[in-house]
Amino acid sequence: MRFNASRRRLGFTLLEVLIALLVLALALLALSRTAANQVDAFGALRERTVAGWLAADVLAQTRLATPFPATGTSDGRRRFGGRDWRYDIVVQGTPVASIRRIDVHVYAADDPKSPIATLTGFGGQDLMP
């Protein structure tokens, strides 16, 4: 058997295989990073959703307990959705004397600086059915 130099080579060289593996590794790294970012975003979205539900619950309870609440600020803590939360309620007057504005701010129990959810509602004598 004679070696024929003009014979076409079949297959890939080692360098081509290494370059293909490098490209594949970079693509998988980018894909896993994107997946990790999506998981973090989902966690933050879940936290904001549960905090919003708690704000709606606190607002409803406030309006049921006192249909025409006194102006001022109050706060509280509650376990809701499997974790501890802190909230504050700010009641303010409005241009209509018989209606009050109620702002509920919900915070993570370990971060009382910036609210995760804020909800505004109104209560008063003119709003009762």
Backbone torsions as a table, in degrees:
resi	resn	phi	psi	omega
1	MET	NA	131.3	-178.8
2	ARG	-102.3	143.1	177.5
3	PHE	-79.3	124.6	-178.4
4	ASN	-108.7	113.4	-176.9
5	ALA	-70.5	-24.9	-178.8
6	SER	-86.0	-2.7	179.6
7	ARG	-65.4	137.2	-177.2
8	ARG	-70.7	134.9	179.0
9	ARG	-80.2	142.3	177.3
10	LEU	-112.1	143.9	177.4
11	GLY	94.6	-175.6	-177.6
12	PHE	-110.5	153.3	174.7
13	THR	-82.8	165.8	179.1
14	LEU	-61.9	-38.8	179.6
15	LEU	-63.7	-41.9	178.4
16	GLU	-64.3	-39.9	178.2
17	VAL	-65.8	-42.4	178.9
18	LEU	-64.4	-40.0	178.2
19	ILE	-65.6	-41.3	178.2
20	ALA	-63.4	-40.2	177.7
21	LEU	-66.0	-37.2	177.6
22	LEU	-64.3	-45.1	178.3
23	VAL	-62.2	-43.4	178.3
24	LEU	-62.8	-42.7	179.4
25	ALA	-63.2	-41.2	178.6
26	LEU	-65.8	-40.1	178.3
27	ALA	-64.8	-42.0	178.8
28	LEU	-67.4	-36.2	176.8
29	LEU	-63.3	-45.2	178.8
30	ALA	-63.8	-39.7	179.9
31	LEU	-66.2	-41.8	179.5
32	SER	-69.2	-33.7	177.3
33	ARG	-66.7	-41.0	177.1
34	THR	-63.6	-41.8	178.2
35	ALA	-62.9	-40.9	178.6
36	ALA	-64.3	-40.1	177.1
37	ASN	-63.9	-38.7	178.4
38	GLN	-65.7	-38.5	177.9
39	VAL	-64.5	-42.8	177.9
40	ASP	-63.2	-42.7	179.9
41	ALA	-64.5	-37.6	178.3
42	PHE	-65.1	-39.8	178.2
43	GLY	-63.2	-42.3	179.1
44	ALA	-67.1	-38.9	178.1
45	LEU	-65.1	-40.4	177.7
46	ARG	-62.8	-42.3	179.6
47	GLU	-62.7	-44.5	178.6
48	ARG	-65.2	-36.6	179.5
49	THR	-65.7	-47.2	179.7
50	VAL	-64.6	-39.2	177.8
51	ALA	-64.3	-37.3	176.5
52	GLY	-65.3	-39.5	176.5
53	TRP	-63.3	-41.5	178.8
54	LEU	-64.4	-41.5	178.7
55	ALA	-61.2	-41.6	178.1
56	ALA	-64.8	-38.7	179.1
57	ASP	-66.4	-45.4	179.4
58	VAL	-63.6	-41.4	178.5
59	LEU	-62.7	-45.1	179.4
60	ALA	-63.3	-43.1	179.5
61	GLN	-65.5	-36.7	178.7
62	THR	-65.5	-43.7	-179.5
63	ARG	-69.2	-32.7	177.4
64	LEU	-73.6	-39.1	-177.4
65	ALA	-70.4	-42.1	-178.7
66	THR	-138.8	97.7	-178.0
67	PRO	-59.3	-29.9	176.9
68	PHE	-124.7	79.8	-173.7
69	PRO	-69.0	151.8	176.1
70	ALA	-73.3	148.4	178.6
71	THR	-68.3	150.6	179.7
72	GLY	139.7	-171.6	-177.1
73	THR	-124.3	140.2	172.6
74	SER	-140.5	162.5	-179.9
75	ASP	-143.0	170.9	-179.5
76	GLY	-167.9	175.2	177.4
77	ARG	-130.4	147.5	178.9
78	ARG	-154.9	147.8	172.4
79	ARG	-94.4	122.4	-174.9
80	PHE	-149.6	131.6	178.5
81	GLY	66.5	28.0	177.4
82	GLY	83.0	8.7	175.3
83	ARG	-145.8	167.7	-177.8
84	ASP	-91.1	139.0	-179.2
85	TRP	-130.8	158.5	171.2
86	ARG	-123.3	141.9	179.5
87	TYR	-140.0	157.6	170.3
88	ASP	-134.0	152.5	-178.5
89	ILE	-121.4	125.8	178.0
90	VAL	-116.5	119.2	179.3
91	VAL	-108.3	127.0	-178.4
92	GLN	-128.1	155.9	174.4
93	GLY	-76.4	163.5	176.8
94	THR	-125.7	173.0	176.2
95	PRO	-59.7	-25.0	175.3
96	VAL	-91.5	118.1	-171.9
97	ALA	-61.9	-25.3	-176.6
98	SER	-94.3	8.6	179.8
99	ILE	-126.2	137.6	177.9
100	ARG	-118.6	146.1	175.0
101	ARG	-93.5	133.3	-178.9
102	ILE	-121.4	116.1	176.9
103	ASP	-107.1	128.3	177.3
104	VAL	-114.7	126.7	177.4
105	HIS	-117.0	128.4	-179.1
106	VAL	-113.1	132.6	-178.2
107	TYR	-122.9	153.9	169.1
108	ALA	-68.3	146.9	-176.2
109	ALA	-61.7	-29.1	-177.3
110	ASP	-96.7	-1.9	179.9
111	ASP	-136.7	85.6	-175.9
112	PRO	-83.1	11.4	-174.2
113	LYS	-87.9	-49.3	-176.2
114	SER	-119.2	130.5	-177.9
115	PRO	-70.8	143.5	176.2
116	ILE	-83.9	-34.2	178.6
117	ALA	-141.7	145.6	176.5
118	THR	-134.3	135.6	179.6
119	LEU	-137.0	136.9	179.8
120	THR	-117.6	135.2	176.2
121	GLY	-141.6	178.3	-179.0
122	PHE	-131.2	146.8	176.3
123	GLY	-139.4	156.1	178.5
124	GLY	161.6	174.7	-176.8
125	GLN	-69.2	-35.8	-178.9
126	ASP	-75.1	-12.8	-177.5
127	LEU	-97.0	-1.9	-178.9
128	MET	-78.4	143.1	-178.8
129	PRO	-69.9	NA	NA
